[in-house]
Amino acid sequence: MTSTAADPNAGGPGAQGRSPFRSLHVHNFRLYASANLVSLTGTWMQRIGQDWLVLQLSGDSGVALGLITALQFGPTLLLSMYGGVLADRYDKRRVLAVTQALMGLLAAGLGVLVVTGAVALWHVFVLAGALGSVTAIDAPVRQAFVSEMVGGDLLANAVGLNSTIFNGARLIGPALAGLLIGASGGDTAPAFLVNAASFAFTIGALALMRSSELRRSEPVARARGQLRAGLAYTWSRPDLRLAMVLAFVIGTFGFNFQVTIALMAREVFDLGAEAFGLLSTTFAVGSLTGAFLSTRRNARPRQRFLVTSAVVFGLLTVACGLTTGFVPFAVLLVPTGAAALVFSVANNSFVQLGADPQMRGRVMALYFMCFMGGTPLGAPVIGWVSEHLGAPWGLILGGAVVVVAAALAGLWLSRGRRVRLEAHVVPPRLLLHVGRVRGEQVGGEQVAGR
């Protein structure tokens, strides 16, 4: 999840034509990836359990569901940049060991509250905020740590594999959570306790890594103004600005499926936790497919690819909202999940492969602030819209905002250039051609004209 255009090996010829699993040949990354699959499965179990617990305690309130999501992701706005500074300044492996342990303790605390019957809605809110605070520190450190494990030539593949693992866990975790909650008569405690135990795998993997094989970047000395320096660096790069804007809009209005799927399951289809888990799993099937396809990428994506993939995702989200039957909705979630991850992995790779190593932690922190920090704004809005206008409208309006924003980004990208949009039926695809002057430098990217 990290590297840069300054790395001569990034996306180089040596990375071409290899297995999609080539990063797993690196011992440290193999340990990390294996443990991450277990830990993320537990994390997805907790997300399903937490959302279901909130619906139980609040009387199926869409606003409460949006608020819990906002509390979990809200700290990203305040703490991610600090996490990026820590990533650039300290030993990333040690920082991760601490954050993983804290997240395990928070999950265990929520499980104990549910088991004892003492849980109240405000407990869930407080613990979600605490978990979000730790995650805001953990995320940019984890992103920056991947390049230390695999190096520049394997970075794009490692980003795709990490997303594949994340969505493999999303495929397994919700289904397991739904089965556990259903088998326990609606008790969500098992989901939280399993997640608490899963963090031990990541901590163990970090402890077993070979320090001599890590490609540590030179630590940044403690100094004043490091946050401002990261912001100024990102603002000076038009290519990074475009990626950040797309991340913010799509993260705010498009990536709210934990809210919309839960409400569709209960309100539109009048089904229980098992159906909620099944719908989340079908979305994960598509996400896993999109992430796996992204492992084939060896070079930095083009900006026009980011725009096109965002438009496709927005259109599919609108289509989900217009679907009335349970089975058609579940089927349509598959390509929607795939489109979401194709964009997400491409945008992530675009930012990481364009960032200077000494700025990597802070740039990735800002990226996560944009991508996840908008959730506290978007989730309650989407929850309110879903509650007052109906769950389908949360999907329709969210997808429409994404389409409009991506179209505006395409217009900005095409200023003074020829643009041609091609739609293909077989195979289904949307291609955006932006004609440029040969040899023009665009956002740090040398491109050939048409």
C-alpha positions as CSV (number, residue, x, y, z in Angstrom):
1,M,0.0,0.0,0.0
2,T,2.9,2.4,-0.5
3,S,5.5,3.4,-3.0
4,T,6.3,6.2,-5.3
5,A,7.0,7.5,-8.7
6,A,10.5,8.3,-7.3
7,D,11.1,4.6,-6.9
8,P,12.8,3.4,-10.1
9,N,11.5,-0.1,-9.6
10,A,7.9,0.8,-9.1
11,G,5.9,-0.8,-12.0
12,G,9.2,-1.6,-13.8
13,P,9.7,-4.2,-16.4
14,G,10.7,-6.8,-13.7
15,A,7.1,-6.7,-12.4
16,Q,5.6,-7.6,-15.7
17,G,4.0,-11.0,-16.5
18,R,4.2,-12.4,-13.1
19,S,1.7,-14.3,-10.9
20,P,-1.0,-12.2,-9.2
21,F,0.3,-13.7,-5.9
22,R,3.9,-12.7,-6.5
23,S,4.1,-10.5,-3.4
24,L,3.4,-13.6,-1.2
25,H,6.9,-14.8,-2.1
26,V,8.2,-12.2,0.4
27,H,8.4,-13.8,3.8
28,N,7.3,-10.8,5.9
29,F,4.4,-10.0,3.6
30,R,3.2,-13.6,3.6
31,L,3.1,-13.6,7.4
32,Y,1.3,-10.2,7.4
33,A,-1.2,-11.2,4.7
34,S,-2.1,-14.5,6.4
35,A,-2.7,-12.9,9.8
36,N,-4.5,-10.0,8.2
37,L,-7.0,-12.4,6.6
38,V,-7.9,-13.8,10.0
39,S,-8.0,-10.4,11.7
40,L,-10.1,-8.7,9.0
41,T,-12.6,-11.6,9.1
42,G,-13.1,-10.8,12.7
43,T,-13.3,-7.1,12.0
44,W,-16.1,-7.7,9.4
45,M,-17.9,-9.9,12.0
46,Q,-17.8,-7.0,14.4
47,R,-19.1,-4.5,11.9
48,I,-22.1,-6.7,11.1
49,G,-22.7,-7.4,14.8
50,Q,-22.4,-3.7,15.7
51,D,-24.8,-2.6,13.0
52,W,-27.3,-5.3,14.1
53,L,-26.9,-4.4,17.8
54,V,-27.6,-0.7,17.0
55,L,-30.8,-1.7,15.1
56,Q,-31.8,-3.8,18.1
57,L,-31.2,-1.1,20.6
58,S,-32.6,1.8,18.6
59,G,-35.7,0.3,17.2
60,D,-34.5,0.1,13.6
61,S,-33.4,3.7,13.4
62,G,-31.5,4.6,10.2
63,V,-30.3,7.8,11.8
64,A,-28.7,5.8,14.7
65,L,-27.1,3.4,12.2
66,G,-25.7,6.4,10.3
67,L,-24.5,8.0,13.6
68,I,-22.6,4.9,14.7
69,T,-20.9,4.8,11.4
70,A,-20.0,8.5,11.7
71,L,-18.6,7.9,15.2
72,Q,-16.5,5.1,14.0
73,F,-15.0,7.0,11.1
74,G,-15.2,10.6,12.4
75,P,-11.9,10.4,14.2
76,T,-10.2,10.0,10.8
77,L,-10.7,13.7,10.3
78,L,-8.8,14.6,13.5
79,L,-6.2,11.9,13.9
80,S,-5.2,10.5,10.5
81,M,-2.6,13.1,9.8
82,Y,-1.1,12.5,13.3
83,G,-1.0,8.8,12.4
84,G,0.8,9.7,9.2
85,V,3.4,11.7,11.1
86,L,4.0,8.7,13.4
87,A,4.4,6.5,10.3
88,D,7.1,8.8,8.9
89,R,8.8,9.3,12.3
90,Y,8.8,5.9,14.2
91,D,9.2,2.2,13.7
92,K,6.0,1.2,12.0
93,R,6.0,-2.4,13.2
94,R,6.0,-1.3,16.9
95,V,3.3,1.3,16.3
96,L,1.1,-1.4,14.7
97,A,1.6,-3.8,17.6
98,V,0.2,-1.2,20.0
99,T,-2.8,-0.2,17.8
100,Q,-3.8,-3.8,17.1
101,A,-3.7,-4.6,20.9
102,L,-5.9,-1.6,21.7
103,M,-8.4,-2.6,19.0
104,G,-8.6,-6.1,20.4
105,L,-9.3,-4.8,23.9
106,L,-12.1,-2.5,22.7
107,A,-13.8,-5.4,20.8
108,A,-13.5,-7.6,24.0
109,G,-15.1,-4.8,26.1
110,L,-18.1,-4.6,23.8
111,G,-18.5,-8.3,23.9
112,V,-18.4,-8.4,27.7
113,L,-21.1,-5.7,27.9
114,V,-23.4,-7.7,25.6
115,V,-22.8,-11.0,27.4
116,T,-23.6,-9.4,30.8
117,G,-26.7,-7.7,29.5
118,A,-25.4,-4.3,30.6
119,V,-25.0,-2.9,27.1
120,A,-26.8,0.4,26.2
121,L,-26.8,2.3,22.9
122,W,-24.5,4.9,24.4
123,H,-21.9,2.2,25.2
124,V,-21.9,1.2,21.5
125,F,-21.5,4.9,20.5
126,V,-18.6,5.4,22.9
127,L,-16.7,2.2,21.9
128,A,-17.3,2.9,18.2
129,G,-15.7,6.3,18.7
130,A,-12.8,4.8,20.6
131,L,-12.3,2.2,17.9
132,G,-12.4,4.8,15.2
133,S,-9.7,6.8,17.0
134,V,-7.3,3.9,17.2
135,T,-8.1,3.0,13.6
136,A,-7.3,6.5,12.4
137,I,-3.8,6.1,13.7
138,D,-3.4,2.5,12.6
139,A,-4.6,2.9,8.9
140,P,-1.9,5.2,7.5
141,V,0.8,3.3,9.4
142,R,-0.4,0.0,7.9
143,Q,-0.5,1.6,4.4
144,A,3.1,2.9,4.7
145,F,4.4,-0.4,6.2
146,V,3.5,-2.4,3.1
147,S,6.2,-0.8,1.0
148,E,8.7,-1.7,3.7
149,M,7.8,-5.3,3.4
150,V,7.7,-5.7,-0.4
151,G,9.7,-2.8,-2.0
152,G,8.7,-0.7,-5.0
153,D,8.6,-3.3,-7.7
154,L,6.0,-5.3,-5.9
155,L,4.0,-2.5,-4.5
156,A,1.1,-2.3,-7.0
157,N,0.6,-6.0,-6.7
158,A,0.7,-5.9,-2.9
159,V,-1.9,-3.1,-2.9
160,G,-4.2,-5.3,-5.0
161,L,-3.5,-8.4,-2.8
162,N,-4.3,-6.4,0.4
163,S,-7.6,-5.4,-1.1
164,T,-8.2,-9.0,-2.2
165,I,-7.6,-10.1,1.4
166,F,-9.8,-7.3,2.8
167,N,-12.6,-8.4,0.6
168,G,-12.0,-12.1,1.1
169,A,-12.6,-11.3,4.8
170,R,-15.6,-9.3,3.8
171,L,-16.9,-12.4,2.0
172,I,-16.4,-14.7,5.0
173,G,-16.9,-12.4,8.0
174,P,-20.5,-11.2,7.4
175,A,-21.7,-14.7,6.6
176,L,-20.1,-16.0,9.8
177,A,-21.5,-13.1,11.8
178,G,-25.0,-13.7,10.4
179,L,-24.8,-17.4,11.2
180,L,-23.5,-16.8,14.7
181,I,-26.1,-14.1,15.5
182,G,-28.9,-16.2,14.1
183,A,-27.8,-19.4,15.9
184,S,-27.5,-17.3,19.2
185,G,-31.1,-16.1,18.9
186,G,-30.0,-12.6,17.9
187,D,-27.1,-12.3,20.5
188,T,-24.3,-10.3,18.9
189,A,-21.7,-11.0,21.6
190,P,-20.0,-13.9,19.8
191,A,-19.1,-11.7,16.8
192,F,-17.3,-9.2,19.1
193,L,-15.4,-11.8,21.1
194,V,-14.2,-13.6,18.0
195,N,-13.0,-10.3,16.6
196,A,-11.1,-9.6,19.9
197,A,-9.3,-12.9,19.6
198,S,-8.4,-12.4,15.9
199,F,-6.0,-9.5,16.7
200,A,-3.6,-11.9,18.3
201,F,-2.8,-13.3,14.9
202,T,-1.6,-9.9,13.5
203,I,0.4,-9.1,16.7
204,G,2.0,-12.6,16.4
205,A,2.8,-12.0,12.7
206,L,4.5,-8.7,13.5
207,A,6.6,-10.3,16.1
208,L,7.8,-13.1,13.8
209,M,8.9,-10.8,10.9
210,R,12.5,-10.7,9.9
211,S,13.7,-7.3,10.7
212,S,16.7,-7.6,8.3
213,E,14.4,-8.0,5.3
214,L,12.4,-4.8,5.9
215,R,13.1,-2.0,3.6
216,R,12.8,0.9,6.1
217,S,12.6,4.4,4.7
218,E,14.8,7.0,6.4
219,P,12.8,8.2,9.5
220,V,11.8,11.9,9.5
221,A,13.3,13.8,12.4
222,R,10.9,15.3,14.8
223,A,10.3,19.0,13.8
224,R,7.6,21.6,13.7
225,G,5.4,22.1,10.7
226,Q,5.4,18.5,9.5
227,L,1.7,18.3,9.1
228,R,1.7,21.6,7.1
229,A,4.5,20.2,5.0
230,G,2.4,17.2,4.1
231,L,-0.6,19.3,3.1
232,A,1.6,21.7,1.1
233,Y,3.2,18.8,-0.8
234,T,-0.1,17.2,-1.7
235,W,-1.7,20.6,-2.7
236,S,1.3,21.2,-5.0
237,R,0.5,18.1,-7.0
238,P,-2.6,18.4,-9.3
239,D,-2.7,14.6,-9.8
240,L,-2.9,14.0,-6.1
241,R,-5.5,16.7,-5.6
242,L,-7.8,15.0,-8.2
243,A,-7.4,11.6,-6.5
244,M,-8.2,13.2,-3.1
245,V,-11.3,14.9,-4.3
246,L,-12.7,11.7,-5.9
247,A,-11.8,9.8,-2.7
248,F,-13.7,12.3,-0.6
249,V,-16.9,12.3,-2.7
250,I,-17.1,8.6,-3.2
251,G,-16.1,7.8,0.4
252,T,-18.8,10.3,1.6
253,F,-21.7,9.5,-0.6
254,G,-20.9,6.2,-2.3
255,F,-19.3,3.9,0.2
256,N,-22.2,3.7,2.7
257,F,-23.3,0.1,2.0
258,Q,-23.0,-0.9,5.6
259,V,-26.0,1.5,6.2
260,T,-28.0,1.0,3.0
261,I,-27.7,-2.8,2.9
262,A,-28.8,-3.2,6.5
263,L,-31.9,-0.9,5.9
264,M,-32.7,-2.7,2.6
265,A,-32.7,-6.1,4.4
266,R,-34.9,-5.0,7.2
267,E,-37.2,-2.4,5.7
268,V,-37.6,-3.3,2.0
269,F,-37.3,-7.1,2.1
270,D,-38.4,-7.5,5.8
271,L,-35.7,-10.1,6.5
272,G,-33.3,-10.9,9.4
273,A,-29.6,-11.1,10.2
274,E,-29.0,-14.0,8.0
275,A,-30.3,-12.1,4.9
276,F,-28.3,-9.1,5.9
277,G,-25.1,-11.2,6.1
278,L,-26.0,-12.8,2.7
279,L,-26.4,-9.4,1.0
280,S,-23.1,-8.2,2.5
281,T,-21.5,-11.4,1.3
282,T,-22.8,-10.9,-2.3
283,F,-21.4,-7.4,-2.3
284,A,-18.1,-8.9,-1.0
285,V,-18.1,-11.4,-3.9
286,G,-18.0,-8.5,-6.3
287,S,-15.4,-6.6,-4.2
288,L,-13.2,-9.7,-4.1
289,T,-13.4,-10.1,-7.9
290,G,-12.6,-6.4,-8.5
291,A,-9.7,-6.5,-6.0
292,F,-8.3,-9.7,-7.6
293,L,-8.5,-8.3,-11.1
294,S,-6.5,-5.3,-9.7
295,T,-3.6,-7.5,-8.8
296,R,-2.7,-7.7,-12.5
297,R,-1.8,-4.0,-12.5
298,N,2.0,-3.3,-12.5
299,A,2.1,0.4,-13.2
300,R,0.4,3.6,-11.9
301,P,-3.2,3.9,-13.2
302,R,-4.0,6.9,-15.4
303,Q,-6.2,9.7,-14.2
304,R,-8.9,9.0,-16.8
305,F,-9.2,5.4,-15.5
306,L,-10.0,6.8,-12.1
307,V,-12.7,9.0,-13.6
308,T,-14.2,6.2,-15.7
309,S,-14.3,3.7,-12.9
310,A,-16.0,6.2,-10.6
311,V,-18.7,6.8,-13.1
312,V,-19.4,3.1,-13.5
313,F,-19.6,2.6,-9.8
314,G,-22.0,5.5,-9.4
315,L,-24.3,4.2,-12.1
316,L,-24.4,0.7,-10.6
317,T,-25.2,2.2,-7.2
318,V,-28.2,4.0,-8.7
319,A,-29.3,0.8,-10.4
320,C,-29.2,-1.0,-7.0
321,G,-31.6,1.6,-5.6
322,L,-34.0,1.1,-8.5
323,T,-34.1,-2.7,-7.9
324,T,-37.1,-3.9,-5.9
325,G,-36.6,-7.7,-5.6
326,F,-34.3,-9.4,-3.1
327,V,-32.7,-11.7,-5.6
328,P,-32.1,-9.1,-8.3
329,F,-30.7,-6.7,-5.6
330,A,-28.3,-9.4,-4.4
331,V,-27.2,-10.2,-7.9
332,L,-26.6,-6.5,-8.8
333,L,-24.5,-6.1,-5.6
334,V,-21.8,-8.3,-7.2
335,P,-20.8,-5.9,-10.1
336,T,-21.4,-2.9,-7.8
337,G,-18.9,-4.4,-5.4
338,A,-16.5,-5.1,-8.2
339,A,-16.7,-1.5,-9.5
340,A,-16.2,-0.1,-6.0
341,L,-13.0,-2.1,-5.5
342,V,-11.6,-1.4,-9.0
343,F,-11.9,2.3,-8.3
344,S,-10.6,2.0,-4.7
345,V,-7.5,-0.1,-5.5
346,A,-6.7,2.1,-8.5
347,N,-7.0,5.3,-6.6
348,N,-5.0,3.9,-3.7
349,S,-2.2,2.7,-6.0
350,F,-2.3,6.0,-7.9
351,V,-1.7,8.0,-4.7
352,Q,1.0,5.7,-3.3
353,L,2.9,5.3,-6.5
354,G,3.0,9.1,-6.9
355,A,4.1,10.0,-3.4
356,D,7.7,10.7,-2.3
357,P,8.9,8.2,0.3
358,Q,9.6,10.8,3.0
359,M,6.1,12.1,2.6
360,R,4.4,8.8,2.2
361,G,2.9,8.4,5.6
362,R,1.4,11.9,5.6
363,V,0.1,11.7,2.1
364,M,-1.6,8.3,2.8
365,A,-3.0,9.8,6.1
366,L,-4.5,12.7,4.0
367,Y,-5.9,10.2,1.5
368,F,-7.6,8.3,4.3
369,M,-8.9,11.5,5.8
370,C,-10.5,12.1,2.4
371,F,-11.7,8.6,1.8
372,M,-13.0,7.7,5.2
373,G,-13.3,11.1,6.8
374,G,-16.3,12.0,4.7
375,T,-18.2,9.1,6.2
376,P,-19.2,11.0,9.3
377,L,-20.9,13.5,7.0
378,G,-22.3,11.1,4.4
379,A,-23.5,8.2,6.6
380,P,-26.0,10.2,8.7
381,V,-27.3,12.0,5.6
382,I,-27.7,8.7,3.8
383,G,-29.3,7.2,6.9
384,W,-31.7,10.2,7.2
385,V,-32.6,10.0,3.5
386,S,-33.2,6.2,3.8
387,E,-35.3,6.6,6.9
388,H,-37.5,9.4,5.6
389,L,-37.7,8.7,1.9
390,G,-37.1,5.0,1.9
391,A,-33.9,2.8,1.9
392,P,-33.7,2.8,-2.0
393,W,-33.3,6.5,-2.1
394,G,-30.1,6.4,0.0
395,L,-28.6,4.4,-2.9
396,I,-30.1,6.4,-5.7
397,L,-29.0,9.8,-4.4
398,G,-25.6,8.6,-3.2
399,G,-24.9,7.1,-6.6
400,A,-26.1,10.2,-8.4
401,V,-23.7,12.4,-6.5
402,V,-20.8,10.1,-7.4
403,V,-21.7,10.2,-11.1
404,V,-22.0,14.0,-11.2
405,A,-18.7,14.5,-9.2
406,A,-16.8,12.0,-11.5
407,A,-18.2,13.7,-14.6
408,L,-17.1,17.1,-13.3
409,A,-13.6,15.6,-12.6
410,G,-13.6,14.3,-16.2
411,L,-14.4,17.8,-17.6
412,W,-11.6,19.3,-15.5
413,L,-9.2,16.7,-16.7
414,S,-10.2,17.3,-20.4
415,R,-9.7,21.1,-20.3
416,G,-8.4,22.1,-23.8
417,R,-8.2,18.5,-24.9
418,R,-10.3,16.3,-27.2
419,V,-12.5,13.8,-25.3
420,R,-14.2,10.7,-26.7
421,L,-16.4,8.4,-24.6
422,E,-16.8,4.8,-25.9
423,A,-19.4,2.4,-24.6
424,H,-18.9,-1.3,-25.5
425,V,-21.6,-3.9,-25.0
426,V,-19.5,-7.1,-25.5
427,P,-17.5,-7.1,-23.3
428,P,-19.3,-4.5,-21.2
429,R,-17.0,-1.5,-20.6
430,L,-16.8,2.3,-20.7
431,L,-13.7,3.9,-22.1
432,L,-12.8,7.6,-21.7
433,H,-10.2,8.9,-24.3
434,V,-8.6,12.2,-23.5
435,G,-6.4,13.6,-26.3
436,R,-3.3,15.5,-25.1
437,V,-0.4,17.2,-26.7
438,R,2.4,14.7,-27.2
439,G,4.9,14.8,-24.4
440,E,2.8,17.0,-22.1
441,Q,3.5,16.7,-18.4
442,V,0.3,16.2,-16.4
443,G,0.4,16.1,-12.6
444,G,3.9,14.5,-12.6
445,E,2.9,12.0,-15.2
446,Q,4.5,11.9,-18.7
447,V,1.9,11.0,-21.2
448,A,1.9,10.4,-25.0
449,G,-0.7,12.2,-27.1
450,R,-3.1,10.6,-29.4
